[in-house]
Amino acid sequence: MTKHLKDLLTTNPDAAKTLLLEDPATSWWVKQTLQDLSQRDPLDVLFELDLLLNLFEAICDRLAGQTPAPHSRVRQVTETAPTQSPPPPLDQFPAEIEIGGTLDRLLIPEFLSVLHGASVCLSYDDRLFTPQTEADLLSAHDANGHLHFYNPFALEGEFLSLEDWLIDHQLGFRRTSAGTGTYQAERVEFRKGLDGPQRMAIDPGGHDLILREELRSVFRYLKEGRSEDATILLDHVMGVSLHSLPPFQIRDTTLHESGTLADLD
């Protein structure tokens, strides 16, 4: 278990789960179990895993000529819930997002509503940008034809609800977060057709950063002659190759796809 995974287990278990699911070194049956967790009672899963671990340890002990000593590793559940300390305050630091792709004109009201909730500006020093019409929205075009928004105080450097909406509606984006002493600066990219966004740690100059530990694993596979494993891990570390972010445009795509406009011609 890497130090990065251990850190995530204490701070963000959902991210740890995602990391294991994307790790090519994780076995199929572990990934399948992780996928099924949301449909199971967590306490039942803990007891079953504890039983399975004791069983395998007993088999190994017998093979080694030792007497098995099964014991429970599941913490006792008390009737009174332990006093929980308040969650730590969320960090706020600068982030910007560029949006590209084709937005169906029927979705403009919904998109504007999501945008208003994201507290975006047209520059770090500008006031909140709250477009009311399609023309207002298109005024946010930058030199590359993308919608370009900023937030000097983004929670954890994210536009969470906006990014989720863009992914749900298959609109590409590139989000860059400055990071702090606690959070690594990162670039998050999504393109139409992907299942989820691609994350890459970056330095203050915006250059990609790859953990030395991950490269050591690739190097070890190569030294062991496991070139296929090394290639798979390197692909995972480097991320998939993405095409450039397309310009943002608004079209009547739903009507075109249904043939309504064609029928009117």
Summary of the structure (lengths in Angstrom):
residues: 265
radius of gyration: 24.0
end to end distance: 61.8
largest distance: 83.7
contacts: 625
relative contact order: 0.12
helix: 43%
strand: 17%
